[in-house]
């Protein structure tokens, strides 16, 4: 342990070295001594994820690729915003069309129609929530940037063996979206083959694509009283954006949780490097304030993202149960069977991956308490006791509007609910016959 003191006529600056790393006291004022930045910020790590979302009309912000989050702007008079607004209006239009089509008696309100209505509603909710987040993104990232700055400098180091954030976040996001793209491709191929099979058995005069959209989106064709290729292209492009949004929200939440968990891991690794050895009182005070900073950051982020987390969890649970219900239906083609089971497996995997990574924030936040309990009592002091109390009493977990906190037991509870639901279905639900050859539409 070394101690370096520099004096001047106005103030004294103290820099403490614990181990090989220099501790940045983050003092305000002209005599602040800072160490070099050793890791990128969350703002810099997330820009590829935001760029990916903007391809599909989400997160309409500009100037988000630079190092300073204060430069981020949300402009109503921008192409990104109008792209997002047009897509949102199209989704609302389809939702209204489907509701009118069902309520007028043209379509029956079965499981398929109900799930379609919920799908449109949840997609609209996701789009609106991401627009509101984009509107406040500069404030959110500015606060996150300030609170995590101390963890981007020595003595906090990147976790041992971990990828840099600016590589890990894009790898996670693009990896999941590639699987989502495969799922969407299988969905289209399945619908294409089912339409071809329908035309083979039913003597329709309609052309292939007219028949395709009449099967997939009859409420749109009834509302506009006819079919045009431009309408078909508009429907398909809008559906691709909606499906991407449906997957993207989970990816977005996962990336946020990975960045937040990273800071707790760095904090705990620094505690472990100290090893309970005697330290100056200033070190323990810095550690306590840093932990409080992380706790306040979690509360701040939870207030901004908890609605999105709640909507995501509700969406995942609803569609998992719907897919389990549909697992009893007969599938007309091999591609349809492959698509269905891949879609169900991907939905389950994406849901539990999101819950696992978000719950890792709580796990990482509880690790410092375990490290502190191994410190010898001979080195105990007031700041160390206050740090231990803060670690034991803080709710360092993200939530769904505080209806529930995402911790590891929640994953087990959700899995148990799904298994119970499947067992009930096995006993009650009868297989629905294949309606591919039903030519009465």
Buried (B, 14 or more C-beta within 10 A) or exposed (E): EEEEEEEEEEEEBBBBBBBEBBBBBBBEEEEEBBBEEBBBBBBBBBBBBBBBBBEBBBBBBBEBEEEBBEEBEBEEEBEBBEBBBEBBEBBBBBBEBBBBBBEEEEBEEEEEBEBBBBBBBBBBBBBBBBBBBBBEBBBBBBBBBBBBBBBBBBBBBBBEEEEEBBEBBBEBBBEBBEBBBBBBEBBBBBBBBBBEBBBEEBEBEEEEBBBBBBBBBBBBBBBEEEBEEEBBEBBBEBBBBBBBBBBBBBBBBBBBBBBBBBBBBBBBBBBBBBEBEEBBEBBBBBBBBBBBBBBEBBEBBBEBBBBBBBBBBBBBBBBBBBBBBBBEBEBBBEBBEBBBEBBBEBBBEBBBBBBBBBBBBBBBBBBBBEBBEEBEEEEBEEBBEBBBEBBEEBBBBBBBEEEBBBBEEBBEEBEEEBEEBBEEBEEEBEEEEEEBEEEEE
